[in-house]
Amino acid sequence: MPFLGQDWRSPGQSWVKTEDGWKKTTKNEYETNNNVSERKSYCKEEHDKENLILSINYDVAAKKRKKDLLNNNTKIPYFHKDKWIYVHKGSTKERHGYCTLGEAFNRLDFCSAIKDTRRFNYVVRLLELIAKSQLPSLSGVAQKNYMNILERVVQKVLEDQQNVRPIKELLQTLYASLCSLVQDMGKSVLVGNINIWVHRMENILQWQQQLDNIQINRPTNTGMTFLDLPASLQLNIMHRLSDGRDLVSLGQVCPDLSVLTEDRLLWKKLCQYHFSDRQIRKRLMLSDKGHLEWKKMYFKLCRCYPHKEQYSDTLQFCTHCHILFWKDTNHPCTANNSESCCKAVSPQGFINLFKF
């Protein structure tokens, strides 16, 4: 087999592999050809290195622009608009990693849900639950998205002048949580510089002040008002209210409404709507005449047990496909009967879904 080196049968000559095959050359010819090939190889190597450096610089610049867009540019919020996501709780050979609460909060379409009146209360309740205990478990991008979504919620309330009280309670809960979390910044409970979170807390205080300054203008219509309705219709409308605080506020309008809001049957149905018979029996309160104090029992039960939550539109979870999706959107279900596999997910159930 031909080989490079000095051949004993032809001293001073060598077999060299070329494009046309193996050829026998002298030592000087081999060195000359070798130098030319080395120069070509060197030029090609330098050209490849230059292209590689340019490619790396382009990738770094692209990643830097993307990072600046996601993390530094606060004027352009970063939102996903997925209508459904696959919830996987473990790593497999086919799928690496798992779906976290922060990932679900980033990917699901909560921005459009704010504009939908059917989903607004659902999103507000979810924001409140995250503010109480789950905010440190979110990633940095998820925490930023949380504040961006909250800002949109406040802007919507300021424009519509509706749902003011729930948003005030949400902001109070979030501010109290941040006050305790900022003190533990050294323990990595929040992602980012402490000055960023101090600025966000200042924004929360500013939002609270703006909500306090809301003045609801009285309608200019001179037609029939709520006070012009018969007492039976007024009482019928009051039975549609699900929050006792709304009844108390309504009773402060005038003495006639104050008498109607003290109706025992009204507060009895309110207690039976929110709480079970067992819970009611544990908190019985009797008056001097031996009657049940349903109004006092309602507020006492509110301090001991959570309210019954009902929403027009909720997130759904398919137990067969492990897909989380909005109720009015379809999902790629592989089951024969997809309706039997899907169940409604409350805001607390949404958080519990990602606890391992």
C-alpha positions as CSV (number, residue, x, y, z in Angstrom):
1,M,0.0,0.0,0.0
2,P,1.4,3.4,-0.9
3,F,2.6,5.5,2.1
4,L,4.3,8.8,2.8
5,G,7.9,8.6,3.6
6,Q,11.2,7.6,2.0
7,D,10.9,4.4,0.0
8,W,14.0,2.0,0.0
9,R,13.3,1.1,-3.6
10,S,13.4,4.8,-4.8
11,P,15.4,6.9,-2.3
12,G,14.4,10.6,-2.2
13,Q,10.9,10.0,-3.7
14,S,7.6,9.7,-1.9
15,W,4.0,8.5,-2.8
16,V,1.6,11.5,-2.4
17,K,-2.1,11.3,-2.5
18,T,-3.6,13.9,-5.0
19,E,-6.9,14.6,-6.5
20,D,-6.0,12.4,-9.5
21,G,-4.7,9.6,-7.3
22,W,-1.4,8.5,-5.8
23,K,1.7,10.0,-7.5
24,K,5.4,9.5,-6.9
25,T,7.2,12.8,-6.3
26,T,10.5,13.9,-5.1
27,K,11.0,15.5,-1.7
28,N,11.3,19.1,-3.0
29,E,8.1,18.7,-5.1
30,Y,6.3,17.3,-2.1
31,E,7.4,20.2,0.1
32,T,6.3,22.7,-2.5
33,N,2.9,21.1,-3.0
34,N,2.6,20.7,0.7
35,N,3.2,24.4,1.3
36,V,0.6,25.4,-1.3
37,S,-1.9,23.1,0.3
38,E,-1.1,24.3,3.7
39,R,-1.6,27.9,2.6
40,K,-4.9,27.0,1.0
41,S,-5.9,25.1,4.1
42,Y,-4.9,28.0,6.3
43,C,-6.9,30.5,4.3
44,K,-9.9,28.2,4.3
45,E,-9.5,27.7,8.1
46,E,-9.2,31.4,8.7
47,H,-12.3,32.0,6.5
48,D,-14.2,29.4,8.4
49,K,-13.1,31.0,11.7
50,E,-14.3,34.4,10.5
51,N,-17.7,33.0,9.5
52,L,-18.0,31.2,12.8
53,I,-17.2,34.4,14.7
54,L,-19.6,36.4,12.7
55,S,-22.3,33.7,13.3
56,I,-21.6,33.7,17.0
57,N,-21.8,37.5,17.2
58,Y,-25.1,37.5,15.3
59,D,-26.5,34.9,17.6
60,V,-25.4,36.8,20.7
61,A,-26.8,40.0,19.3
62,A,-30.1,38.3,18.5
63,K,-30.3,36.8,22.0
64,K,-29.4,40.2,23.5
65,R,-32.2,41.9,21.6
66,K,-34.7,39.2,22.6
67,K,-33.6,39.5,26.3
68,D,-33.9,43.3,26.1
69,L,-37.3,42.9,24.7
70,L,-38.5,40.5,27.4
71,N,-36.8,41.9,30.4
72,N,-35.7,45.5,29.9
73,N,-38.4,47.1,27.7
74,T,-41.2,47.6,30.2
75,K,-43.3,49.5,27.6
76,I,-43.9,46.4,25.6
77,P,-45.3,43.6,27.8
78,Y,-44.5,40.1,26.9
79,F,-47.6,37.9,26.7
80,H,-48.5,34.5,25.3
81,K,-51.9,33.9,23.8
82,D,-52.3,30.1,24.0
83,K,-55.9,28.9,24.4
84,W,-54.8,25.6,25.9
85,I,-51.6,24.1,27.3
86,Y,-50.5,20.5,28.1
87,V,-49.9,20.0,31.8
88,H,-47.2,17.4,32.4
89,K,-45.9,16.8,35.9
90,G,-42.8,14.8,35.3
91,S,-40.0,14.1,32.8
92,T,-40.1,11.3,30.4
93,K,-38.0,10.1,27.4
94,E,-40.4,11.8,25.0
95,R,-40.8,15.1,27.1
96,H,-38.2,16.7,29.2
97,G,-39.1,19.0,32.1
98,Y,-42.6,19.7,33.4
99,C,-45.2,22.5,33.4
100,T,-45.0,24.9,36.3
101,L,-47.4,27.4,37.6
102,G,-45.4,30.3,36.2
103,E,-45.3,28.7,32.7
104,A,-49.0,28.2,32.7
105,F,-49.6,31.7,33.9
106,N,-47.3,33.0,31.0
107,R,-48.8,30.9,28.2
108,L,-52.5,31.0,28.9
109,D,-54.4,33.9,27.4
110,F,-55.2,36.0,30.5
111,C,-54.9,39.3,28.6
112,S,-58.0,38.7,26.5
113,A,-59.7,37.2,29.6
114,I,-59.5,40.6,31.3
115,K,-61.6,42.2,28.5
116,D,-64.2,39.5,28.7
117,T,-66.8,40.2,31.4
118,R,-67.4,36.5,31.9
119,R,-63.8,35.8,32.8
120,F,-62.9,39.1,34.6
121,N,-63.8,38.0,38.1
122,Y,-62.0,34.7,37.6
123,V,-58.8,36.3,36.6
124,V,-59.0,38.8,39.6
125,R,-59.5,35.9,42.0
126,L,-56.6,34.1,40.6
127,L,-54.4,37.2,40.9
128,E,-55.5,37.5,44.5
129,L,-54.6,33.9,45.4
130,I,-51.2,34.2,43.7
131,A,-50.5,37.5,45.6
132,K,-51.2,35.8,48.9
133,S,-48.8,32.9,48.7
134,Q,-47.6,31.9,45.2
135,L,-45.8,35.0,44.0
136,P,-42.3,33.8,45.0
137,S,-42.9,30.5,43.1
138,L,-43.2,32.3,39.8
139,S,-40.3,32.8,37.5
140,G,-38.9,36.3,36.7
141,V,-40.8,36.6,33.4
142,A,-44.0,35.3,35.1
143,Q,-43.7,37.9,37.9
144,K,-43.3,40.6,35.4
145,N,-46.3,39.4,33.4
146,Y,-48.2,39.3,36.7
147,M,-47.6,43.0,37.2
148,N,-48.4,43.8,33.6
149,I,-51.7,42.0,33.8
150,L,-52.5,43.7,37.1
151,E,-51.8,47.0,35.5
152,R,-54.3,46.2,32.7
153,V,-56.9,45.2,35.2
154,V,-56.5,48.5,37.1
155,Q,-56.8,50.5,33.8
156,K,-60.0,48.6,32.9
157,V,-61.5,49.4,36.3
158,L,-60.5,53.1,36.0
159,E,-62.1,53.3,32.5
160,D,-65.3,51.3,33.3
161,Q,-65.7,52.4,36.9
162,Q,-66.9,48.9,37.8
163,N,-65.6,46.2,40.2
164,V,-63.7,48.9,42.2
165,R,-63.9,47.1,45.6
166,P,-62.5,43.7,44.5
167,I,-59.5,45.4,42.9
168,K,-58.9,47.5,46.0
169,E,-58.8,44.3,48.1
170,L,-56.5,42.7,45.5
171,L,-54.1,45.7,45.7
172,Q,-54.1,45.7,49.5
173,T,-53.4,41.9,49.6
174,L,-50.5,42.3,47.1
175,Y,-49.0,45.3,48.8
176,A,-49.0,43.5,52.2
177,S,-47.4,40.4,50.7
178,L,-44.7,42.5,48.9
179,C,-43.9,44.3,52.2
180,S,-43.0,41.0,53.8
181,L,-41.3,39.6,50.7
182,V,-39.1,42.6,50.0
183,Q,-37.6,42.2,53.5
184,D,-36.4,38.7,52.5
185,M,-34.8,39.8,49.1
186,G,-31.5,38.2,50.2
187,K,-33.2,34.8,50.4
188,S,-34.1,34.8,46.7
189,V,-37.9,35.0,47.3
190,L,-38.4,37.5,44.5
191,V,-36.6,37.7,41.2
192,G,-34.9,41.0,40.2
193,N,-33.4,44.1,41.8
194,I,-35.0,45.3,45.0
195,N,-35.3,48.8,43.4
196,I,-37.6,47.4,40.7
197,W,-39.9,45.9,43.4
198,V,-39.9,49.1,45.4
199,H,-40.9,51.0,42.2
200,R,-43.7,48.4,41.7
201,M,-44.9,49.0,45.2
202,E,-45.0,52.7,44.6
203,N,-47.2,52.0,41.5
204,I,-49.6,49.9,43.6
205,L,-50.0,52.9,46.0
206,Q,-50.6,55.2,43.1
207,W,-53.2,52.8,41.7
208,Q,-54.9,52.7,45.1
209,Q,-55.1,56.5,45.2
210,Q,-56.6,56.6,41.7
211,L,-59.2,54.1,42.7
212,D,-60.1,56.1,45.8
213,N,-60.5,59.2,43.7
214,I,-63.1,57.6,41.4
215,Q,-66.4,59.5,41.5
216,I,-69.3,57.7,39.9
217,N,-71.5,60.2,38.1
218,R,-75.2,60.0,38.6
219,P,-77.2,59.2,35.4
220,T,-78.8,62.2,33.8
221,N,-81.9,60.1,32.8
222,T,-85.0,61.4,34.4
223,G,-87.0,58.2,33.9
224,M,-87.9,55.6,36.5
225,T,-85.2,54.7,39.1
226,F,-84.7,51.9,41.5
227,L,-86.5,53.8,44.3
228,D,-89.6,54.3,42.1
229,L,-90.1,50.5,41.9
230,P,-92.6,48.8,44.2
231,A,-91.1,47.3,47.4
232,S,-91.8,43.8,46.1
233,L,-89.7,44.3,43.0
234,Q,-86.9,46.0,45.0
235,L,-86.8,43.0,47.3
236,N,-86.8,40.6,44.4
237,I,-83.8,42.4,42.9
238,M,-82.0,42.3,46.3
239,H,-82.4,38.5,46.3
240,R,-80.2,38.4,43.2
241,L,-77.2,40.0,45.0
242,S,-74.7,37.4,46.2
243,D,-72.5,39.6,48.5
244,G,-73.9,40.8,51.8
245,R,-71.7,43.9,51.7
246,D,-73.7,45.1,48.7
247,L,-76.9,44.8,50.7
248,V,-75.4,46.8,53.5
249,S,-74.3,49.5,51.0
250,L,-77.7,49.5,49.4
251,G,-79.4,49.9,52.8
252,Q,-77.4,53.1,53.4
253,V,-79.0,54.9,50.5
254,C,-82.3,55.7,52.2
255,P,-84.4,54.6,55.2
256,D,-86.9,52.7,53.0
257,L,-84.2,50.5,51.5
258,S,-82.6,50.1,54.9
259,V,-85.8,48.5,56.1
260,L,-85.9,46.1,53.1
261,T,-82.3,45.0,53.6
262,E,-83.0,43.8,57.1
263,D,-85.4,41.2,55.8
264,R,-84.6,37.9,57.6
265,L,-85.5,35.7,54.6
266,L,-83.0,37.7,52.4
267,W,-80.1,36.9,54.7
268,K,-81.2,33.4,55.3
269,K,-81.1,32.6,51.5
270,L,-77.7,34.3,51.4
271,C,-76.3,32.1,54.1
272,Q,-77.8,28.9,52.5
273,Y,-76.3,30.0,49.1
274,H,-72.7,30.4,50.3
275,F,-72.5,27.8,53.2
276,S,-73.5,24.3,53.9
277,D,-76.0,23.2,56.5
278,R,-73.3,21.8,58.7
279,Q,-71.4,25.1,58.7
280,I,-74.6,27.0,59.5
281,R,-75.4,24.7,62.4
282,K,-72.0,25.3,63.9
283,R,-72.5,29.1,63.9
284,L,-76.0,29.4,65.1
285,M,-76.9,32.8,66.7
286,L,-80.2,33.5,68.5
287,S,-81.8,36.8,69.3
288,D,-83.5,37.7,72.6
289,K,-86.8,36.5,71.1
290,G,-85.4,33.2,70.1
291,H,-85.2,33.9,66.3
292,L,-82.1,33.1,64.3
293,E,-79.9,36.2,63.5
294,W,-79.3,35.4,59.9
295,K,-77.5,38.7,59.1
296,K,-75.0,38.3,62.0
297,M,-74.6,34.6,61.2
298,Y,-73.7,35.5,57.6
299,F,-70.8,37.8,58.5
300,K,-69.6,35.4,61.2
301,L,-69.6,32.6,58.6
302,C,-67.7,34.8,56.2
303,R,-64.9,35.1,58.7
304,C,-64.8,31.3,59.3
305,Y,-65.4,29.8,55.8
306,P,-64.7,30.9,52.2
307,H,-67.5,32.1,50.0
308,K,-69.1,29.9,47.3
309,E,-67.5,30.9,44.0
310,Q,-69.4,30.8,40.7
311,Y,-68.1,32.2,37.4
312,S,-69.7,32.5,34.0
313,D,-66.6,31.2,32.2
314,T,-63.8,29.1,33.8
315,L,-60.8,27.1,32.9
316,Q,-61.4,23.5,32.1
317,F,-59.0,20.5,32.6
318,C,-59.2,17.4,30.5
319,T,-58.2,14.4,32.7
320,H,-57.7,12.2,29.6
321,C,-55.4,14.5,27.6
322,H,-54.0,16.5,30.6
323,I,-54.9,19.7,28.8
324,L,-55.9,23.0,30.5
325,F,-58.1,25.2,28.3
326,W,-60.8,27.9,28.4
327,K,-64.4,26.7,28.5
328,D,-65.5,28.2,25.2
329,T,-62.5,27.0,23.2
330,N,-62.0,23.5,21.8
331,H,-59.0,21.3,22.6
332,P,-57.5,18.3,20.7
333,C,-59.1,15.6,22.9
334,T,-58.5,11.9,21.9
335,A,-61.2,10.4,24.2
336,N,-64.4,9.0,22.8
337,N,-66.5,11.1,25.1
338,S,-64.6,14.4,25.7
339,E,-67.3,16.0,27.8
340,S,-67.0,13.4,30.5
341,C,-63.3,13.9,30.8
342,C,-63.4,17.7,31.3
343,K,-64.1,19.4,34.6
344,A,-64.2,23.0,35.7
345,V,-61.1,24.4,37.5
346,S,-61.6,27.0,40.2
347,P,-58.8,29.6,40.8
348,Q,-57.7,27.6,43.8
349,G,-57.9,24.4,41.7
350,F,-55.7,26.1,39.1
351,I,-52.9,26.6,41.7
352,N,-53.4,23.1,43.2
353,L,-53.0,21.6,39.7
354,F,-49.3,22.5,39.7
355,K,-48.5,21.3,43.2
356,F,-46.5,18.1,43.1
